[in-house]
């Protein structure tokens, strides 16, 4: 089934399934049932089976799923069999932490270029990458064939940076700036705002 016909909420659960399967493989487990996978994730086995059915038949009734095979199939579906180059814009405290984060590479992503507009930061190295002027974005994105960007700039600069990224051909944006941004159709945006998640939790405390 084509990706645009699969509900976004289903696509959002695929990386969760992939992470669990990766852990299972590392633990040496070769087969897992939808029931056992559901217990690990707090998701019903019926929901897991329904989600996976959008993409084909991966398990055998009475046997379950072959862990390595399903893991590899989810990587294929999510298009992360290789490694995606990513542009990081913003080298403040948050951006620097993101640049040094070691969890991207095992999941199929690599910070390929780092940008800032602060003359005091341009030319310095962050996680072995030189910090480049934001003005270099169009050239570097084109040369490195970058299609994904992480935005870690103040909210006042976020929309302007996103506009530049879209003009450069970026199709996926992970936004850490605490503001909703506008993008044209065909550009995917995901938001990460820890304060919003904390506020959601305090409702229940």
C-alpha positions in Angstrom: 0.0 0.0 0.0 1.3 3.5 -0.8 2.6 5.5 2.1 0.0 8.3 1.5 -2.8 5.9 2.1 -1.5 4.6 5.5 -2.7 6.6 8.5 0.0 8.8 10.0 -0.7 7.4 13.4 0.2 3.9 12.1 3.4 5.3 10.5 4.2 6.8 13.9 4.1 3.5 15.6 6.5 1.7 13.2 9.6 3.2 14.7 8.4 2.0 18.1 8.0 -1.6 16.8 11.4 -1.3 15.1 13.1 -0.2 18.4 11.5 -3.2 20.3 12.5 -5.6 17.5 16.1 -4.3 17.6 16.3 -4.9 21.3 14.9 -8.4 20.9 17.5 -9.2 18.3 20.2 -7.9 20.5 18.9 -10.1 23.3 19.1 -13.1 21.0 15.4 -13.7 20.5 14.6 -15.0 17.1 10.8 -15.2 17.1 8.2 -13.0 18.9 4.4 -13.2 18.9 2.2 -10.1 18.5 1.0 -10.8 22.1 4.5 -10.6 23.5 5.4 -7.6 21.5 2.2 -5.9 22.6 3.1 -6.6 26.3 6.4 -4.9 25.8 5.0 -1.9 24.2 1.6 -1.5 26.0 -0.2 -1.9 22.6 -2.8 -4.5 21.9 -1.7 -7.5 19.8 -4.7 -6.8 17.5 -3.5 -3.2 16.9 0.0 -4.5 16.0 -1.3 -7.0 13.5 -3.6 -4.4 12.0 -0.8 -1.9 11.7 1.6 -4.3 10.0 -1.2 -5.6 7.7 -1.0 -2.2 5.9 2.4 -3.3 4.5 1.9 -7.0 3.9 1.9 -10.3 5.8 5.0 -10.7 8.0 4.1 -13.4 10.5 2.8 -16.9 10.6 -0.3 -17.9 12.6 0.7 -20.0 15.6 4.4 -19.0 15.2 4.7 -15.3 15.3 7.1 -13.0 13.7 10.7 -13.7 12.8 12.5 -10.9 14.6 15.3 -10.2 12.2 13.1 -10.4 9.2 10.5 -8.1 10.5 13.1 -5.7 11.8 14.7 -5.5 8.3 11.3 -5.1 6.6 10.4 -2.2 8.9 13.7 -0.6 8.0 12.8 -1.0 4.4 9.4 0.5 4.9 10.8 3.5 6.8 13.6 3.8 4.2 16.4 3.6 6.7 18.3 0.7 5.3 21.2 3.2 4.7 22.0 6.4 6.4 20.3 9.8 5.8 22.5 12.9 5.9 21.0 15.6 8.1 21.6 19.3 8.4 21.6 20.8 11.9 20.8 24.5 12.2 21.6 26.2 15.5 24.7 25.6 17.8 23.4 26.9 21.1 23.3 24.6 24.1 20.5 22.5 22.6 21.9 22.3 19.1 25.4 21.4 20.5 23.8 18.6 22.5 22.0 17.3 19.5 25.2 17.4 17.4 27.0 15.2 20.0 24.1 12.8 20.4 25.3 9.3 19.5 21.9 7.8 19.0 21.3 9.0 15.4 23.8 6.8 13.5 22.4 3.4 14.7 18.9 4.6 13.7 19.9 5.5 10.1 20.8 9.2 10.4 24.0 11.2 10.4 24.6 14.9 11.2 26.3 15.8 7.9 26.6 19.6 8.3 26.2 22.1 11.2 25.1 25.8 10.7 24.8 28.9 12.8 24.7 32.7 12.1 26.9 33.7 15.1 30.3 34.9 13.8 31.8 33.7 17.1 30.7 30.1 16.4 31.3 29.9 12.7 34.6 28.1 12.0 34.6 26.2 15.3 34.1 22.5 15.4 31.2 20.7 17.0 31.4 16.9 17.2 34.1 16.9 14.5 32.0 19.1 12.2 32.9 22.7 11.3 30.2 25.2 12.1 29.3 26.9 8.8 27.5 30.1 8.1 23.8 29.7 7.5 24.4 31.5 4.2 26.1 28.3 3.0 23.0 26.2 3.4 21.9 26.1 -0.2 25.3 25.0 -1.5 25.9 22.4 1.2 22.4 20.9 1.0 22.8 20.5 -2.7 26.4 19.1 -2.6 25.6 16.6 0.2 22.1 15.8 -1.1 20.5 16.6 2.2 16.8 16.2 2.5 16.3 16.3 6.3 17.1 19.1 8.7 17.0 19.7 12.5 16.1 23.2 13.6 17.4 24.2 17.0 17.2 28.0 16.8 15.2 30.6 18.9 11.5 30.8 18.0 12.0 34.2 16.5 14.3 32.8 13.9 12.6 29.5 13.3 10.2 30.4 10.5 12.8 32.3 8.5 15.2 29.3 8.8 12.5 26.9 7.8 11.7 29.1 4.7 15.3 28.9 3.7 15.4 25.1 4.2 12.2 24.6 2.1 13.7 26.8 -0.7 16.8 24.5 -0.6 14.7 21.4 -1.2 14.5 20.1 2.4 11.5 17.7 2.7 11.7 16.7 6.4 12.2 19.0 9.4 12.6 18.1 13.1 11.8 21.3 14.9 13.0 22.0 18.4 12.0 25.6 18.3 9.0 26.2 20.6 6.8 27.5 17.9 4.6 26.0 15.1 5.9 26.7 11.7 4.3 26.9 8.3 5.5 24.7 5.4 4.0 24.0 2.0 2.4 20.6 1.1 4.9 17.8 0.7 7.2 18.9 3.6 7.0 16.9 6.8 7.5 18.5 10.2 7.9 16.9 13.6 7.9 19.0 16.8 9.9 18.4 19.9 9.2 20.7 22.9 10.0 19.2 26.3 8.2 21.9 28.1 4.9 20.9 26.4 5.3 17.3 27.5 6.1 18.4 31.0 2.9 20.6 31.0 0.9 17.6 29.8 2.2 15.5 32.7 1.5 18.1 35.4 -2.2 17.8 34.5 -2.1 14.3 36.0 -0.1 15.1 39.1 
